């Protein structure tokens, strides 16, 4: 592995100082390491630092230095697994952190030098421009040339070419909106017309076509108002899908007699009411049946919010009681902290076994990693190339929510992973979108507050099995849910 000599010397010096302090100059193996140093926790902590760095886009803004840091992480993990010496592991971590610090410094220069390029790239990726394959890959190559030029102290090149690269991403964003969002809406409307929409659903057709025309017109005259463009494009796509369904249902209803139509509507209302454990009101009008359903839903929502608020109040009460007990028993802060740490470890093991029992072996793998709990959702499935959570996943996600609530209000990281099929840029973006979908589901259901859940997409960078086989690729396509019941020290 290539290293910047100055950075390597600095890191080795830091590692040497650490060794002199903790080991009194002797070579200490993992078995002989002081109790105060846990190499597994140190590796986990550095792994978290790498993840946070990737979240902050250091892998794109300072690719070479970030790759060096990630390489040291992999080396440290291998040394840990093989029982390597503590000094060796800590030196790798020190070297890696030095590279990570250097990457942050370079990234800060890139953020200052390329703000418009970074913003245009983010907007293009948010619009889904990674699906443009070769064209997007070419844009990424131009972007990486800019960041690598900054790494090589060639600011002149970056400043000279930044407007051109920003324009490329801007055009990719506009093209993506037109081809993917409006293009799909246009295709659906055409399909509905072929299915007889002009005769079967003329008003719905007029609405859908108006939304599509309005989106095209807005893009033509306000191409830089990205958020409004996205809103109008999404509405056009929604109305196009709605038109197709209304056309199909109108065709179905046209062939039915009045009574079967009424019984069909009644059946949908009745099934919904049964699922909500609501009163059977089939002897009432459809309006009253609908009001019954909506009222039941509102009551359930209020009940859920009450449970969440009660859990929060309960946790605050427990913390207050702990403090009172500590004062009454006359314990010092250090003594209380030691007791709480032992209690927390015991409680964590109990909760781990509890959560493990929630899942079957074919649904998820649950294991501990330091003071974190990992739920590897092997049964989580998405449509090919999409990040939409399907109803078939609701049961599994319900168990995930139960696992989170078991730990009260922990910190949560959702990791998305793919196999190596396709380009790395597309895989990374898709894995991040899928992790975001799971994050949004958890937040929307009131399981945790938004600031306590982080979503990260790793693409195909962290495989668990070989991507050369069908089984290996299936294993590598996964969502990992990482629960941290308490803030990590350090």
N, C-alpha and C positions, 0 to 999 in steps of 0.2 A: 504494500500500500504506500503511495506517495505521500509525503508529509512536508509541510512548510517547516524548515529547520528551526526557525526562531520560535514558532509556536510549539514545536515538539520539545525544545529545550525548556520552555516555560512550563509546559505541562509536566515534564519529568521532574523539574525542580519542585513543583507543587506536590507531586506524588511522593517525592523523597522526604519533604518536610513532614507530610502526613505520616509516613512510615517511621520517621525518627521519633515523632511524638507518641504514636500508638504502640510501637513495637520495640522502642529503645535500640534501634539499629540492627535488630536481628531479623533473619529471614523467617517469617511466620506462615505456617500453612493454615488452611481454612479450619482445620480441627483445633489448632493451637491459638486461633485468633482471640483477642480479648472479647469478653462477653458484650462489651459496649458496641462492638462493630459487627454488623450482620451483613455479609457480602450479598446475600439474596435481596435484602432491603435496599442496599446501595444500587444494585443493578435495576431493580424495579423503579427506584426513584429516577435514575438516569433514563430509563425507558419512558417514563412520564414526561421528562424534560424534552425528549426527542418528539413525542407525540404533540406536546404543546408547541414546539418549534414548527412542526409541520402544519399545525392548525394556523400558525401565524405566517405560513407560506415561505419559511426559510428555505425549503427544498427547491422553490422556484426562484427566489430572489438571491440566493447564494448557493447554487447547486453543488459546486465542487466541495466547499467547506462542509455543507450539510451531509454530503455523501461520505466524507471522511469521518464525521461524527457518528453517523449511522453504522459505518464499518466497525468502529471501535466498540459500539454497543453489541454488535453481533459477536465480535471476538470475546468480549467480556462474558456474554451468555454462554458461549462454548466453553470458556475456561471454567465458569461456574458449574456447568453440567459435568465436566470431566474431573472436577475436584482439584482445580488448579490452585496455586498459591495465592494467598490474600494479596500480597504485594503486587503480583502480576495483574490481578483483577482491578485493584485500585489504580494502578498505573494506566490501564486501558481506559477506565472511567475518567481519570484526570485528563488524559490526552483527548478523549472525546469531548469533554466539557470545554476544553480550550478551543477545539475546532468549532464547537457550537457557539461559543462566545464570539469567535471571529466571524462566523456566519451571520450572527445578529448585527454585528458592526457593519458588515457589507450590506446586509438587508436594509439597514437604516439609511445608508447612502442611496441604495436603489429606490427606496420609498420617496426620498427627497428629490432624486433626479428624474424618476419615472412615474409621478403620481397619475398623470393622465393615461399613460399606457396601462398601469395596473388597474385603474378604474374601468377602462374600456374592456380589458380582458375579463374582469370580474362580471361585468354586465353581459358579455358575450357567453361566458360559461353559464351564467344564471339562465339565459335564454335557451340554452341547450346546444350551443354552437359546436360542442365536441362531437356531435353526431355528423358533422360535415366531413369527418374522416380526414382525407388528404389535405383539403384546404385548411382545416383547423390545424393539422399537424405542421403545415408550412408556417402558419402564423406563430405557433409555439416555437418553432425553430428560430424565427426572427426575434421573438421575445427572449429566448435563452441566449442568443447572441448579445443582446443588450446587457443582460445580467452578468454574463461571463466577461463582457468587456469591462464592466464595473469591477468585477473581481480582479481583473488584470490591470486595474488603475487606468483604463482607457476611457475616461469620462467623455472625451471629445467624440468618440464614435457613438456612445450612447445618446449624447445630446443631439448629435446630428441626425440620428435615425429614429428618435422616439416618436415624433409626430407621424411619420410614415407607418410605424408599427401600430400606433394607437388607431389610426385610420383603418388599418386592415381589420383589427378586432371590431371596430365600430360597424364596418360593412358586413362582417360575419354575423353580428348580432341582428342587424336589419334583415339580412337574407334568411337567417334562421326563423325569425318571426313570420316572414312571408311564406317560406317554403313549408315549415313544420306546422305552425299554428293556423294561419289562414289557408294554407294549401289543403290541410286536412278538412277544415270547415267547408271549403269549396267542393271538395270531393264528396262529402257527405250530403250536401245540398243537391248536388247533381244526381247522386244515387236515389235520394228521396223523390226527386222529380221523375226519374225513370220508374219508380214504384207507384207513381200516380199522385204525388203530393198536391199538384195543382187542382185536382178534383177532390181528393180526400181531406186535405188539410191546408186549404188556401190561406187562411189567416196566419197559421203557424209558419207557413212558407214565407209569407210576406215579412213576418217578424225576423226570421232567421236571415233572409236575404238582406234586410235592412241593416242588421247588426254587422254582417260581413262587409257590405258596401261602406258602412260608416267607418269600420276599422281600416279598410284600404285607404279611404279618403284622409283619415287622421294621420296615418303613417306617411302619406305623400306630402302632407303640409307641416307635420310636426314630428319629424323623424327622430329628434333627440329627446323627446319627452317619453323616456323609456317606460316608466311605471304606468302611465296612462295607456300607452300602446299595449302593454301586457294585459291590462284590465280589459280593454276593448277586444283584444284578440281572444282572450279566455271566454268572454261573453259570447263572441261569435261562434266559437267552437261548441260551447254549451248549447246554444240555440240550434245549431246544426244537428247535434246528436238528438236533441229533443224533437226536432222536426222529423227525423227518421223514425223515432219510436212512435210519435203521434200518428204518422202515416201508416205504420204497420198495425197499430192498435185500431185505427179507424177502419182499416180493411177488415180486421177481425170482427169488429162490432157490426159492421155493415151486413155480415152474413148471419148475425144472431137475431133471435126474437127478443122482444122487450123483457120478458120474465127472466130468461137466462142472463141478460145484461145486469138486471137488478141483483140477482143472486150472486153474480160474479163480484160486483162491487161490495155487496154485503159480506161475502166470504173474506175479502181482503181486510175489511174493517174488523170483522170478528176475529180473525187470526191474530191481528195486531193486538186487540184488546186482551185476548187469552194470554199472549206472551207477557203482557204487562200486569197480569192478574187483575184486570179491571172487570167491573160488573158487566154481565151479558145484557146488552141493550139492543138486541136485534128487533125488539118490538117497538123501537123508537125510530124517528126519522134518521136519515144518513147524517144530517147536520149535528144532531144530538150525539150520535155514535162517535163522530169525529171529535166533538167537544170532550167526550168521555176519555178518548185516547190522549188528547193533548193535555188534559188535566192530570192524567196519570203520569205522563212523562214529566210534567212540571214538578209534581210531588217527588218523583224519584230523583230529579236533579237537586232539589232542595235538600233531600235526605243525604245525598252524596256529599254536598257541600258542608252539611252539618257534621258528617263523620270526619271529613278532612279537618275542619276547624277544631273538633273535639280532640283529635289525635295531636294536633299542634299544641293545644292547651295542656294536654296530658303530659307531653314531653317537657314543656316548660315547668310544670308542677314538679315532675320528677327531679329536674335539675335543681330547682329551688330547695327541695327536700334534702338532696345530697349535700348542698352547701350548709344547710342548717345542721345536719347530722355531723358534718365535719367540724363545725364550730363547737357543738355540744361535746363531742368526744375529745376536743382539744388537740386534734391532729395538726401537724404542720402541713404546709402546702405540698412539700415533697412526699410526706407520708400519704397524704390523701391522693396525690397523683399516682403513686405506686399501687395503691389499693384499687383505684379506678382503672388503671391499666390492666391489672390482673382480672378484675371483674369484666372488663370489656372483652378481653381475650376469651374468657370462659363463655360469655354471652355470644360472642361471634361464632364460636364452635357450635353452640346450641342452635343458633339461627341458621348456620350453614347446613346442618343436618335436616332442619325443618324445610328449608328451601329445596334441598336435594330431593326430598320426598314429593314435591309438587309435580315433578316432571318424570315421564317415562324415559327409558333409555333411548328410544327413537325420536323423542322430541327435543331433548337438549342434554348437553354435558355440563354438569355443575362441579366446579372445583375451586380450591383456594389458591391465591397467589399473594404471599405476604399477608397484609391485612386487608386484602381485597377479595371479593367473591366474583368469579367469572361464570356467566351463563352463556354457553355456546349454543345458539339456536340452530341446530342442524335441520329442524323441520320447517324453518321459515322459508317460504317460497315466494318469489316475485315473478310476474310475467316477464318473458325474455326481453331484455333491453329496457325494462321499465322499473319504476320505483313505487308503483301503486300497491298499497296494502290491500290484499283481497280478503273477503269475508272468511275464507277458510283459515286465515291466520288469527282471527279474533280470539279463539279459544286459547291458543298458545300465548298470545300477548296478554290475555287475562291472567294467566299464570305468572307472567313476568311482572305485571302490576302487583299481584299478590306478594311476590318475592320482594319487590321494592318496599311495599308497605310493611313487610315483616321487619325491615330495618328502620322503620320510622321515616325519617326524611334524609336519606343518605345523598352523597354526591354520586352522579351517574355519568358514565361515558358509554356511548353507543358507537361501536366500530363496525364499519361496513367493509367486506372483503369480497373479491371476485377471483375467478380463475384467470389464466393468462391469455384467454381467447380475445382477439381484438387488440387495439392499441392501448398503451398504458394510460394515455390521457383520457380516453373514453372510459376505461375501467375505473380510474381514480374518481372521475366525476360521477359515474353511475353508483359506485359504492358509497360516495358521500351523500348522494340524493337518497339512497335507500336508508342510510343511517339517519338522515334528517326526517324521513317519513316516520320511522319508528319513534324518533324523538318527539315529533309533532303529535303523534298518537298518544304518547304517554303524558305530555303536557296538556293536551286537549281534554283528556279524561280526568284531569285533576290529581294525577298520581304524585307529581312533583311540580314545583314551580319552575318556570323557564330557565332561571339562572343556575339551577342545580343540575342541568342536563346538557352535556356536550356531545355533539355528533362529529365523527371523524371518518373519512373514507381513505382506506389504504390501497384500493385497487387490488393488484395481484402481488404486491410487494411482500406480503407475509403469508406464504402458503404453508399449509399443514401437511400436504401430501404432494406427490408428483403431479404436474399438470400434463404429463404424457399419457395418462389413462383417463377414461371416462369417470371411473370411481374417484380418482384423485381430484379431478376438476370439481366434481360434485361436493367433495369435502371442503375444498377451498372457497366455494361460494357460500358465505355464511354471514350471520350477524352475531357479534359478541356484545353482551351486556355486562359492563364492569361496574360493580357496586362497591363504593368506598364508604363504609358506615361512619368513619370519622376522618378528619383531616390528617394527612400523613405528616409526620415530623420532618424537619429538615428544611 
